[in-house]
Amino acid sequence: MNRQKEIHKRLIRVIPNLYSIKESGKSEVSGFMDFNLDILQRNGDVLRIAISHYYKHPSGDMIPDPDMELMVNRKTETAEALTYQDTYSYQEVYSEDGSCNQRLKQSLNEFVLMWLDNLYEQGHKIE
């Protein structure tokens, strides 16, 4: 199974009703950071979503740890990482001219696979 299909499968495992959620969702599991979902854009069978953990800095600011954007395709049952943000960095797979950083794409896709597994094992589920 290719990486993008596997990301979709694991995403649906933690967000089973992804395609029917209107704007956002949240999962709270005691002892773990909340898991957040925001629907950023809908275009037919394609969604652009943000998934995130945030923690509150002593200054009161909410800090991403991490916050990622994914492109999800219902028809092909695929998903891929587009961006990654945490306390220290912001990275984009696709540049403004449309070129793709393949190394970053592979790295972020591997990260999101691991993160989705961790979320599932922690008991997170957004419905």
C-alpha positions as CSV (number, residue, x, y, z in Angstrom):
1,M,0.0,0.0,0.0
2,N,1.5,3.4,-0.9
3,R,2.2,6.0,1.7
4,Q,-0.6,8.3,0.8
5,K,-3.2,5.6,1.0
6,E,-1.8,4.5,4.4
7,I,-2.0,8.1,5.7
8,H,-5.7,8.3,4.6
9,K,-6.4,4.9,6.3
10,R,-4.9,6.1,9.6
11,L,-6.5,9.5,9.4
12,I,-9.9,7.9,9.0
13,R,-9.2,5.7,12.0
14,V,-8.8,8.7,14.3
15,I,-11.4,10.9,12.4
16,P,-14.0,8.4,11.1
17,N,-16.5,11.1,10.1
18,L,-13.9,13.3,8.4
19,Y,-16.0,14.0,5.3
20,S,-19.2,15.0,7.3
21,I,-17.5,17.3,9.8
22,K,-18.5,20.9,8.9
23,E,-15.7,23.1,10.3
24,S,-13.7,21.6,13.2
25,G,-13.4,18.9,15.8
26,K,-11.5,18.1,18.9
27,S,-10.5,15.0,20.9
28,E,-9.6,15.2,24.6
29,V,-7.9,12.3,26.2
30,S,-6.8,12.6,29.9
31,G,-3.0,12.8,30.2
32,F,-2.4,13.8,26.6
33,M,-2.5,17.1,24.6
34,D,-5.9,17.8,22.9
35,F,-6.0,16.8,19.2
36,N,-7.6,19.4,16.9
37,L,-9.0,19.3,13.4
38,D,-9.9,22.3,11.2
39,I,-11.5,21.9,7.8
40,L,-9.7,24.7,5.8
41,Q,-11.1,24.1,2.3
42,R,-13.5,21.8,0.5
43,N,-13.4,21.3,-3.3
44,G,-15.5,18.4,-4.3
45,D,-13.9,15.2,-3.0
46,V,-10.8,17.1,-1.9
47,L,-10.3,18.6,1.6
48,R,-7.5,20.7,2.9
49,I,-7.4,20.1,6.7
50,A,-5.2,21.2,9.6
51,I,-4.5,18.8,12.4
52,S,-2.7,20.0,15.6
53,H,-1.7,19.9,19.1
54,Y,-1.2,23.2,21.0
55,Y,0.2,24.0,24.4
56,K,-0.1,27.1,26.4
57,H,3.2,29.0,26.9
58,P,3.7,30.7,30.3
59,S,3.2,34.0,28.4
60,G,-0.3,32.8,27.5
61,D,0.4,32.3,23.8
62,M,-0.8,29.0,22.2
63,I,2.2,27.2,20.6
64,P,1.8,24.6,17.9
65,D,3.4,21.2,18.7
66,P,2.8,20.3,15.9
67,D,0.3,21.9,13.5
68,M,0.1,20.3,10.0
69,E,-1.9,20.8,6.9
70,L,-2.9,17.8,4.8
71,M,-4.6,17.4,1.4
72,V,-7.2,14.6,1.6
73,N,-8.9,13.0,-1.4
74,R,-12.0,11.0,-0.7
75,K,-12.3,9.6,-4.2
76,T,-8.7,8.2,-4.3
77,E,-8.6,7.6,-0.6
78,T,-5.3,9.3,-0.3
79,A,-3.8,12.0,1.9
80,E,-0.5,13.8,2.0
81,A,1.3,16.3,4.1
82,L,1.5,19.9,2.8
83,T,2.9,21.9,5.8
84,Y,4.5,21.4,9.2
85,Q,4.8,24.0,12.0
86,D,6.0,23.7,15.5
87,T,7.7,26.0,18.0
88,Y,10.8,26.3,16.0
89,S,9.9,26.1,12.3
90,Y,7.4,26.3,9.5
91,Q,7.9,24.2,6.4
92,E,6.0,23.8,3.1
93,V,6.2,20.9,0.7
94,Y,5.0,22.9,-2.3
95,S,6.6,26.3,-3.1
96,E,4.6,29.2,-4.5
97,D,5.7,28.3,-8.1
98,G,4.2,24.8,-7.5
99,S,7.5,22.9,-7.3
100,C,7.7,20.1,-4.7
101,N,10.4,19.4,-2.2
102,Q,10.3,15.6,-2.5
103,R,12.7,15.0,0.5
104,L,10.5,17.2,2.8
105,K,7.3,15.6,1.5
106,Q,8.6,12.1,2.2
107,S,9.8,13.2,5.7
108,L,6.5,14.8,6.6
109,N,4.5,11.9,5.3
110,E,6.5,9.6,7.5
111,F,6.0,11.9,10.5
112,V,2.3,12.1,10.0
113,L,2.0,8.3,9.8
114,M,3.8,7.9,13.1
115,W,1.8,10.8,14.7
116,L,-1.6,9.3,13.6
117,D,-0.5,5.9,15.1
118,N,0.4,7.6,18.4
119,L,-3.0,9.5,18.4
120,Y,-4.8,6.2,17.8
121,E,-2.9,4.4,20.6
122,Q,-3.6,7.3,23.0
123,G,-7.3,6.9,22.4
124,H,-7.9,10.0,20.3
125,K,-11.0,10.1,18.1
126,I,-12.8,13.0,16.5
127,E,-16.4,12.3,15.6
